[in-house]
Amino acid sequence: MTRTDFTGIACSIARSAAIVGDPWALLIMRDVTLGLHRFDDLQRDLGAATNVLSQRLERLVEGGLLRRERYAERPDRYGYHLTDKGRDLVPVLLALTAWGDRWEADDAGPPLIVRHHTCGDDTRATVTCRSCGDELTADQVGYHPGPGGRTDRGTALIGTVLESP
């Protein structure tokens, strides 16, 4: 079974999903963000098969989210660290965590608490407008065509439902 290539679709979500659109990739990014960098530590924490972990790490390195650094020789051992592009994914991971805490946590509560270093308070991610600071929700946003948009595979009908600018 061949994997669909989403990189050519004129959609930022599709292109992002091409890199981080599977659970293993997101969990690897979570673990690296939380401080696990060595292959063996990632494998032990996630319980992923080594070939699956290797493939996902390779995709994340090729996608520019992680950089691979050798930390030992004979045998060569590598650690994985966030790039600037990978650090920019952290707010997405925080938003996904907040959503999961609200909708998917069990009765015990959230499995992880996020603490903001600046103020020291426990927090949850929200997405806010860069202009006014209000929280962005489904009923408070609209969409209009951007300069990179086009009608094609993966976006065949999107243009018919977008608002005028």
C-alpha positions as a printed Julia matrix, in Angstrom:
165×3 Matrix{Float64}:
   0.0    0.0    0.0
   1.52   3.32  -1.06
   1.32   6.36   1.12
  -0.53   9.33  -0.4
   1.72  12.33  -1.01
   0.05  15.36   0.57
   2.96  17.76  -0.01
   1.62  18.9   -3.39
  -1.82  19.87  -2.1
  -2.33  23.63  -1.81
  -3.3   23.4    1.85
  -1.15  24.09   4.9
  -2.96  21.39   6.89
  -2.31  18.76   4.2
   1.36  19.71   3.91
   1.77  19.68   7.68
   0.0   16.33   7.94
   2.48  14.92   5.42
   5.15  15.35   8.1
   3.35  15.0   11.46
   0.02  13.47  10.47
   0.38  10.15  12.21
   0.3    9.37  15.93
   3.92   8.16  16.08
   5.26  11.41  14.65
   3.26  13.49  17.13
   4.34  11.3   20.05
   7.99  11.52  18.97
   7.7   15.31  18.82
   6.07  15.28  22.28
   8.88  13.16  23.71
  11.66  15.25  22.16
   9.95  18.41  23.42
   9.81  16.86  26.91
  13.55  16.09  26.8
  13.93  12.56  25.43
  16.54  12.71  22.67
  18.17   9.29  22.31
  16.74   6.63  20.02
  16.79   4.01  22.78
  14.95   6.32  25.18
  12.34   7.18  22.56
  11.88   3.51  21.71
  11.58   2.52  25.36
   9.09   5.29  26.15
   6.9    4.81  23.09
   7.17   1.06  22.71
   7.33   1.52  18.95
   8.97  -1.08  16.76
  12.49   0.07  15.89
  11.76   0.16  12.15
   8.66   2.32  12.71
  10.57   4.68  15.01
  13.46   4.9   12.52
  11.09   5.74   9.66
   9.25   8.42  11.63
  12.48   9.98  12.9
  13.83  10.04   9.35
  10.65  11.78   8.12
  10.87  14.35  10.93
  14.54  15.01  10.16
  13.85  15.26   6.41
  10.9   17.54   7.18
  13.2   19.86   9.11
  11.55  19.46  12.53
  14.37  17.51  14.15
  18.12  17.48  13.7
  20.13  14.33  14.25
  23.36  14.67  16.25
  25.88  11.94  16.96
  26.65  11.65  20.68
  28.72   8.43  20.65
  30.94   6.47  18.27
  31.6    2.74  17.91
  28.78   2.14  17.56
  27.44   5.44  16.3
  24.59   6.69  18.49
  22.4    9.64  17.63
  20.23  12.07  19.52
  17.32  14.02  18.06
  16.76  17.68  18.86
  14.2   20.3   17.89
  15.06  22.69  15.09
  13.47  26.14  14.88
  10.77  24.57  12.7
  10.25  21.88  15.34
  10.02  24.48  18.13
   7.35  26.26  16.11
   5.27  23.05  16.3
   5.2   23.16  20.12
   2.14  25.48  20.26
   0.32  22.98  18.02
   1.25  20.17  20.43
   0.04  22.32  23.33
  -3.26  23.02  21.55
  -3.71  19.31  20.78
  -2.96  18.54  24.44
  -5.6   21.05  25.59
  -8.16  19.57  23.21
  -7.32  16.02  24.33
  -7.53  17.03  27.99
 -11.01  18.43  27.4
 -12.43  15.73  25.18
 -10.37  12.57  25.62
  -9.01  12.51  29.19
 -10.39   9.82  31.46
 -11.89  10.36  34.92
  -8.41  10.58  36.46
  -7.87  13.89  34.64
  -5.19  15.07  32.26
  -2.03  12.96  32.14
   0.23  16.0   31.85
   0.04  19.5   33.32
   1.59  22.41  31.42
   3.32  25.06  33.53
   4.2   28.47  32.08
   7.8   29.33  33.04
   7.25  33.1   32.91
   4.48  33.32  35.5
   4.82  29.9   37.16
   1.12  29.06  36.76
  -0.34  25.86  35.37
  -2.0   26.67  32.05
  -3.62  25.33  28.9
  -3.08  26.46  25.35
  -5.51  28.77  23.62
  -5.33  30.17  20.1
  -5.74  33.93  20.05
  -5.99  36.64  17.44
  -2.62  38.3   16.89
  -4.35  41.69  16.51
  -6.87  41.91  19.36
  -5.88  38.99  21.6
  -9.37  37.43  21.65
  -9.57  33.63  21.64
 -10.23  32.18  18.19
 -13.1   29.69  18.0
 -14.93  27.99  15.13
 -17.75  30.53  15.13
 -15.45  33.56  15.3
 -13.34  33.01  12.19
 -13.87  33.03   8.45
 -11.6   32.01   5.61
 -10.77  33.6    2.28
  -8.4   32.63  -0.52
  -4.69  33.18   0.03
  -2.02  33.84  -2.59
  -0.92  30.17  -2.64
  -4.39  28.69  -2.97
  -5.57  26.82  -6.04
  -8.32  24.43  -7.01
  -6.76  21.0   -7.43
  -6.61  17.56  -5.83
  -7.3   18.0   -2.11
  -8.86  21.43  -2.57
 -11.31  20.82  -5.44
 -14.31  22.43  -3.69
 -12.67  24.7   -1.11
 -12.8   27.74  -3.4
 -16.58  27.48  -3.62
 -17.03  27.8    0.15
 -14.51  30.54   0.96
 -15.6   34.07   1.84
 -14.7   37.0   -0.34
 -11.75  38.98   1.03
